[in-house]
Amino acid sequence: MSHVSQRLSFREKAGYSLGDAATNFFFQAMIMYQTTFYTDVMGVSAAAIGVLFLLVRLLDGVFDPVMGIVADRTNTRMGKFRPWVLWMALPFGLILWLAYTVPSFGGTGKLIYVCVTYTLLMMVYSASNTPYSALNGVMTGDVSERTSLAQYRFVAAMAATLVVQGMTLPLVDKFGGADKGHGYSVTFGIFGILAVVFFIVAAIVSKERIKPDPKQQTSVSQDIKDVFHCRPWVVMFVITLCIFTTLAVRGSGMYYYFSYYVDKGALLEFVKRLGLGNVDVAQSGWWVGLLDSFGFIMNKEASNVTSVGFSIFNMAGNLVTIVGVLMSKALAERFGKRTVFTAGVLGTAIVTAAIYFVPANGILTLLLLGLLWPAFYGPTIPLLWAMIADVADYSEWKTGRRATGFVYAGVVFALKAGLGFGGAIIGGLLTYYGYVANAVQTPAALEGIRLNATVWASVPFFLSVVALCFYPISKKLNLDIQDELAERRKKFNEA
């Protein structure tokens, strides 16, 4: 049986994808470095940071749904969602830079500065990312093409992730030297400029095609009722909450893991075998000079071995992630989104927990598991957002009403709540285990650092697998909904 097709051009998909590259200059830094930046560079306590993350999430609980409601009711020549991506471009880039700039304040002043800039950053992220994500659900009604669009989106996101996870620490060392605060400020100033440009391009080249029935009555209370009575939406909310809790705990936890648990001598030998240590840059080729300009050549004192080694692991993992993202559409068309997503999340959870058993000097084993992790996780990344677009269709199919922005707003809130819970969990656990910044850790603190990055991080992923058992949209139902909605839209467009 043939199904409705609505293809998008390469230009539109590629341009749209840059918006997620922009988002990931902030998002990946938040997962990987924000807690460490606040505790080890800003000098704010882990306990205070944990409380901050939790309180801001409570604010998000109001702001995110409001943003979805506002976006759904925005009507301009550009559409409902594109204007917000354009309007928020400059504020996003500016506040990103401010959030990673260390002010010349005392301890209390820095804490207030962190609270203000972090809160503003999360608000502008909502005002930009909720409409940007909702665009995925209105650019095409073709469920296969949506997966392709999400695929493009997350290839760009992984390219930005490659830059952020692989180059941030080397660039911080390069620009700042002993003054890491200055290094972070310059590095995130560059990221902020790129984010502004990418958001503007995404807003200009994208086009909104799926519109609600012109006869649909706007009702906030009905929007809320529709999503909370939509089982697939509830399941995706829980899954998103769990997944991003894991990403926050594991992302922050792995940097502490490399900084304090991984054996520096074994990591040093690994970096040397890659030809990135004890190199005379002046006597080497242009490519060595290029690597050195990005901070990838270890200095003579080997004081940056953790930064170089951690960045190498992240970049290698991100290359595998990109391959996984590229495979997601083919796998979904063959087995269905739900099946591929479940298998990927389960495999990721198992590998996350297994890293606990790697000894401090087991660099090659750590690398192997570090490559296996994104092999499982990569295909799930675009599928999450493609499935949320399917949920918006499911809700419209059931109720006759479409509220794409509100559907995505709820899930974006779950994403941010997961990051907040994860940040609060990592801050609380570090305090519980006795972590002291920039010091030799006690055995109890080291054990806590290992558990945070592995066993505790895996628990929400296992819970996601359980939640997926209740997700009702099969491959067949997905296609049937697509065709029926296409017929409905054809009728009201002809009317």
VOGU-3710 file (C-alpha; in Angstrom, 3 decimals, decimal comma):
1> mshvsqrlsf> 0,000/0,000/0,000  1,362/3,464/-0,928  1,336/6,223/1,658  1,237/10,019/1,492  4,618/11,578/0,640  5,748/15,151/1,354  9,479/15,542/0,689  11,721/18,376/1,822  14,717/19,767/-0,072  18,301/19,220/1,061
11> rekagyslgd> 18,666/22,999/1,503  15,734/23,188/3,900  16,735/20,154/5,940  20,373/21,240/6,171  19,431/24,818/7,054  16,968/23,681/9,703  19,614/21,389/11,197  21,882/24,345/12,023  19,437/25,396/14,735  20,264/22,307/16,748
21> aatnfffqam> 23,968/22,845/16,170  23,462/26,275/17,766  21,536/24,782/20,687  24,240/22,218/21,360  26,921/24,847/21,958  24,967/25,429/25,161  23,381/22,042/25,714  26,523/19,898/25,557  28,460/22,356/27,702  25,680/22,188/30,283
31> imyqttfytd> 25,861/18,399/30,347  29,646/18,069/30,300  31,184/21,113/31,935  28,708/23,371/33,710  28,871/21,714/37,131  32,680/21,525/36,972  32,883/25,144/35,764  30,758/26,328/38,672  32,555/24,289/41,342  36,186/24,350/40,157
41> vmgvsaaaig> 36,391/27,681/38,262  33,697/29,893/39,790  34,307/28,435/43,260  30,628/27,814/44,071  29,852/24,799/46,289  28,432/21,625/44,747  25,507/21,728/47,203  24,560/25,278/46,155  24,731/24,319/42,491  22,484/21,311/43,107
51> vlfllvrlld> 19,861/23,526/44,762  20,126/26,088/41,941  19,537/23,472/39,254  16,463/22,190/41,076  14,915/25,622/41,724  15,355/26,770/38,128  13,585/23,598/36,969  10,594/24,576/39,106  10,527/27,904/37,270  10,719/26,007/33,983
61> gvfdpvmgiv> 7,648/24,071/35,050  5,691/27,296/34,484  7,710/28,933/31,703  7,966/26,020/29,248  4,211/25,322/28,906  3,548/29,070/28,678  6,095/29,284/25,862  4,334/26,453/24,038  0,952/28,133/24,438  2,330/31,478/23,218
71> adrtntrmgk> 4,040/29,878/20,199  0,868/28,015/19,204  -0,998/31,336/19,212  1,661/33,351/17,369  0,535/34,279/13,860  2,966/36,050/11,539  3,928/35,887/7,868  6,787/33,595/8,919  4,412/31,271/10,761  4,044/30,359/14,424
81> frpwvlwmal> 7,467/28,993/15,355  10,095/30,406/12,989  9,821/33,991/14,357  10,818/32,854/17,848  13,929/31,111/16,529  14,907/34,386/14,810  13,994/36,705/17,704  15,916/34,675/20,296  19,128/34,259/18,274  21,035/37,278/19,617
91> pfglilwlay> 19,883/36,995/23,274  20,861/33,303/23,241  24,415/33,965/22,046  24,964/36,887/24,422  23,688/35,128/27,544  25,646/31,961/26,671  28,843/34,023/26,744  27,890/35,754/30,016  27,089/32,416/31,686  30,672/31,219/31,128
101> tvpsfggtgk> 32,380/34,482/32,065  33,803/34,814/35,583  33,006/38,226/37,132  35,325/40,038/39,550  32,972/39,542/42,493  33,317/37,982/45,898  31,819/34,611/46,838  28,272/35,897/47,397  28,406/38,091/44,303  29,505/35,155/42,156
111> liyvcvtytl> 26,694/32,990/43,516  24,131/35,696/42,636  25,723/36,130/39,197  25,521/32,376/38,566  21,852/32,288/39,642  20,891/35,206/37,369  22,820/34,149/34,258  21,844/30,484/34,558  18,155/31,365/34,985  18,233/33,740/31,997
121> lmmvysasnt> 20,044/31,150/29,900  17,424/28,501/30,631  14,594/30,931/29,844  16,051/32,010/26,497  16,742/28,339/25,742  13,026/27,604/26,253  11,947/30,592/24,179  14,144/29,389/21,323  14,210/25,607/21,549  10,508/24,951/22,150
131> pysalngvmt> 9,481/26,645/18,868  12,530/25,224/17,076  11,652/21,673/18,138  7,993/22,210/17,211  9,091/23,088/13,658  9,977/19,408/13,212  6,285/18,595/13,540  4,974/21,172/11,072  7,493/21,237/8,217  6,109/17,985/6,757
141> gdvsertsla> 3,337/15,483/7,456  5,373/12,573/6,047  6,455/10,455/9,043  9,434/9,003/7,154  10,552/12,459/6,021  10,264/13,661/9,609  12,744/10,974/10,628  15,018/12,177/7,824  14,629/15,780/9,029  15,472/14,720/12,581
151> qyrfvaamaa> 18,431/12,810/11,160  19,799/15,942/9,491  19,126/17,880/12,655  21,132/15,553/14,828  24,021/15,126/12,423  24,469/18,890/12,790  23,932/18,566/16,539  26,598/15,859/16,761  29,009/17,985/14,737  28,531/20,751/17,317
161> tlvvqgmtlp> 28,843/18,158/20,062  32,138/17,051/18,523  33,360/20,631/18,787  32,070/21,261/22,311  33,066/17,942/23,880  36,286/17,612/21,918  37,593/21,175/21,769  36,260/23,087/24,788  38,916/22,034/27,303  41,839/22,320/24,858
171> lvdkfggadk> 40,594/25,779/23,795  40,156/26,833/27,432  43,762/25,799/28,096  44,918/27,498/24,888  43,189/30,832/25,500  43,410/30,915/29,273  46,500/28,993/30,328  46,519/29,147/34,103  43,511/31,517/34,021  40,748/29,051/33,157
181> ghgysvtfgi> 38,064/31,683/33,714  39,444/33,776/30,834  39,765/30,650/28,691  36,107/29,755/29,223  34,989/33,322/28,454  36,825/33,478/25,117  35,787/29,963/24,108  32,102/30,552/24,804  32,241/33,966/23,167  33,175/32,124/19,965
191> fgilavvffi> 30,432/29,527/20,508  27,906/32,321/21,138  28,696/34,070/17,839  28,334/30,799/15,911  25,013/30,089/17,652  23,563/33,453/16,592  24,487/32,887/12,934  23,167/29,309/12,907  19,800/30,254/14,446  19,272/33,028/11,901
201> vaaivskeri> 19,957/30,653/8,995  17,593/28,009/10,442  14,776/30,537/10,820  15,191/31,876/7,284  15,328/28,595/5,298  12,639/26,584/7,153  8,972/26,614/6,134  5,844/25,685/8,110  3,394/23,550/6,124  1,220/21,694/8,657
211> kpdpkqqtsv> -1,429/23,994/10,058  -4,343/23,286/12,417  -7,917/23,242/11,160  -8,963/26,896/10,652  -12,163/26,089/12,563  -10,207/24,899/15,622  -11,119/26,899/18,726  -8,153/28,060/20,816  -8,476/26,838/24,387  -5,574/26,552/26,845
221> sqdikdvfhc> -7,574/24,301/29,164  -8,421/21,985/26,262  -4,761/21,872/25,157  -3,761/20,808/28,663  -6,541/18,220/28,852  -5,629/16,782/25,440  -1,960/16,167/26,225  -2,511/14,758/29,712  -5,088/12,323/28,315  -2,736/11,327/25,491
231> rpwvvmfvit> -0,932/8,142/26,614  1,931/8,392/24,084  2,660/11,941/25,290  2,774/10,843/28,928  5,133/7,996/28,007  7,419/10,308/25,998  7,416/12,808/28,874  8,610/10,118/31,295  11,191/8,775/28,822  12,590/12,247/28,086
241> lcifttlavr> 12,801/13,025/31,799  14,722/9,800/32,456  17,059/10,046/29,476  18,162/13,593/30,188  18,600/12,849/33,879  21,081/10,163/32,829  22,824/12,462/30,351  23,293/15,133/33,028  24,554/12,705/35,676  26,808/10,807/33,272
251> gsgmyyyfsy> 27,993/13,883/31,358  29,140/15,759/34,454  30,189/12,554/36,176  32,556/11,475/33,400  34,671/14,611/33,641  35,101/14,078/37,382  35,796/10,406/36,548  38,623/11,335/34,174  39,957/14,099/36,422  40,173/12,104/39,639
261> yvdkgallef> 39,765/8,350/38,984  41,478/7,537/35,679  45,181/6,814/36,141  47,146/9,823/34,814  50,202/7,736/33,940  48,186/5,272/31,846  46,321/8,136/30,154  49,644/9,871/29,458  51,018/6,782/27,712  47,838/6,487/25,659
271> vkrlglgnvd> 48,086/10,123/24,510  51,766/9,651/23,637  50,987/6,575/21,525  48,627/8,759/19,507  51,520/11,121/18,771  50,060/14,011/20,779  52,736/14,201/23,470  56,363/15,382/23,519  55,958/16,962/20,069  58,139/19,829/18,845
281> vaqsgwwvgl> 55,462/21,886/17,109  57,970/24,165/15,380  59,700/21,198/13,725  56,527/19,342/12,770  54,078/19,561/9,861  51,189/21,967/9,419  48,679/19,488/10,792  50,526/19,359/14,141  50,420/23,150/14,229  46,677/22,988/13,562
291> ldsfgfimnk> 46,154/20,509/16,405  48,254/22,696/18,683  46,180/25,760/17,785  43,150/23,933/19,164  45,050/22,764/22,250  45,330/19,094/21,296  49,091/18,817/21,771  50,093/17,952/25,308  52,392/20,491/26,949  55,855/19,613/28,256
301> easnvtsvgf> 54,679/19,363/31,858  51,777/17,069/30,794  49,536/19,199/33,020  46,815/19,123/30,374  46,799/15,341/29,945  43,262/15,057/31,351  41,926/17,744/29,008  43,592/16,191/25,953  42,712/12,593/26,875  39,104/13,360/27,811
311> sifnmagnlv> 38,628/15,341/24,600  40,023/12,480/22,495  37,558/10,040/24,073  34,664/12,447/23,500  35,549/13,101/19,867  35,945/9,398/19,093  32,578/8,691/20,705  30,909/11,507/18,811  32,144/10,165/15,471  30,439/6,862/16,304
321> tivgvlmska> 27,332/8,776/17,397  27,137/10,474/13,996  27,234/7,048/12,305  24,414/5,902/14,597  22,346/8,983/13,780  22,846/8,353/10,053  21,608/4,775/10,504  18,489/5,747/12,436  16,147/6,286/9,481  17,024/2,973/7,786
331> laerfgkrtv> 16,672/1,091/11,080  13,347/2,789/11,863  11,931/2,013/8,419  13,008/-1,613/8,788  12,002/-2,323/12,402  9,882/0,642/13,500  10,836/3,579/15,705  9,617/2,038/18,940  11,637/-1,175/18,520  14,872/0,590/17,539
341> ftagvlgtai> 14,492/3,134/20,313  13,910/0,464/22,967  16,893/-1,637/21,876  19,143/1,434/21,777  18,178/2,681/25,233  18,560/-0,789/26,790  22,015/-1,286/25,254  23,100/2,171/26,406  21,973/1,479/29,970  23,934/-1,774/30,137
351> vtaaiyfvpa> 27,144/-0,190/28,795  26,799/2,791/31,157  26,676/0,489/34,189  29,474/-1,762/32,856  32,021/1,097/32,896  32,003/0,864/36,703  34,085/-2,318/36,466  36,908/-0,750/34,413  40,122/-0,357/36,479  41,762/3,058/36,714
361> ngiltllllg> 44,523/2,043/34,277  42,202/0,206/31,836  42,368/2,896/29,157  41,761/0,608/26,169  38,788/-1,083/27,853  37,401/2,328/28,712  37,851/3,390/25,079  36,078/0,262/23,806  33,078/0,804/26,088  33,208/4,507/25,268
371> llwpafygpt> 32,724/3,625/21,575  30,064/0,996/22,275  27,995/3,508/24,272  27,310/5,859/21,301  26,818/2,883/18,976  23,691/2,060/20,995  22,671/5,610/21,850  23,262/7,279/18,457  20,226/5,872/16,591  17,885/6,898/19,425
381> ipllwamiad> 18,748/10,607/19,245  16,725/11,637/16,158  14,050/9,036/16,901  13,117/10,723/20,192  12,089/13,926/18,416  10,533/12,138/15,447  8,403/10,161/17,922  7,284/13,373/19,644  6,095/14,665/16,254  4,192/11,378/15,897
391> vadysewktg> 2,615/12,051/19,289  1,356/15,440/18,039  -0,222/13,597/15,101  -1,712/10,961/17,411  -3,296/13,654/19,579  -4,754/15,417/16,508  -6,007/12,056/15,175  -7,776/11,312/18,458  -9,149/14,749/19,320  -9,376/16,647/16,017
401> rratgfvyag> -7,272/19,447/17,568  -3,560/20,223/17,010  -1,317/21,993/19,554  2,182/21,193/18,297  3,907/23,870/20,372  2,284/22,740/23,608  3,074/19,066/22,905  6,742/19,943/22,398  6,802/22,417/25,297  5,844/19,686/27,726
411> vvfalkaglg> 8,582/17,420/26,456  11,151/20,260/26,445  10,189/20,837/30,074  10,813/17,135/30,737  14,201/17,496/29,036  15,161/20,468/31,189  13,699/18,884/34,312  15,842/15,826/33,612  18,919/18,010/33,273  17,949/19,822/36,468
421> fggaiiggll> 17,342/16,631/38,416  20,568/15,218/37,024  22,480/18,345/38,048  20,914/18,287/41,495  21,658/14,569/41,846  25,308/14,932/40,814  25,761/17,952/43,116  24,092/16,168/46,028  26,002/12,932/45,536  29,355/14,718/45,256
431> tyygyvanav> 28,622/16,431/48,561  27,407/13,173/50,130  30,561/11,285/49,144  32,818/14,089/50,419  34,113/15,565/47,158  36,457/18,566/47,549  37,232/20,623/44,437  40,843/20,696/43,165  42,091/18,370/45,922  43,221/14,788/46,398
441> qtpaalegir> 40,013/12,798/46,924  39,333/10,360/49,738  38,581/6,696/48,883  34,899/7,348/49,622  34,833/10,358/47,277  36,568/8,366/44,521  34,042/5,562/44,878  31,260/8,124/44,634  32,796/9,600/41,489  32,876/6,115/39,902
451> lnatvwasvp> 29,281/5,334/40,886  27,969/8,696/39,677  29,372/8,254/36,166  28,264/4,641/35,790  25,811/2,774/38,017  23,728/5,728/39,234  23,728/7,227/35,731  22,336/4,011/34,229  19,249/3,764/36,469  17,042/6,315/34,605
461> fflsvvalcf> 17,849/4,614/31,286  16,597/1,299/32,634  13,419/3,079/33,786  12,998/4,414/30,230  12,943/0,862/28,898  10,072/0,058/31,271  8,162/3,174/30,147  8,544/2,224/26,475  6,484/-0,916/27,122  3,455/1,413/27,375
471> ypiskklnld> 4,110/3,372/24,137  1,225/2,464/21,782  2,315/3,872/18,387  3,475/0,958/16,268  4,945/1,270/12,785  1,598/0,346/11,176  -0,474/2,716/13,318  2,009/5,516/12,595  1,464/5,181/8,818  -2,312/4,828/9,161
481> iqdelaerrk> -2,490/8,058/11,190  -0,327/9,852/8,606  -2,684/8,910/5,772  -5,893/9,721/7,643  -4,623/13,140/8,751  -3,499/13,925/5,193  -7,053/13,298/4,000  -8,526/15,492/6,730  -6,148/18,363/5,900  -6,907/18,050/2,227
491> kfnea> -10,597/18,506/2,961  -10,302/21,588/5,158  -7,727/23,160/2,787  -10,204/22,695/-0,077  -13,080/24,091/1,957
//
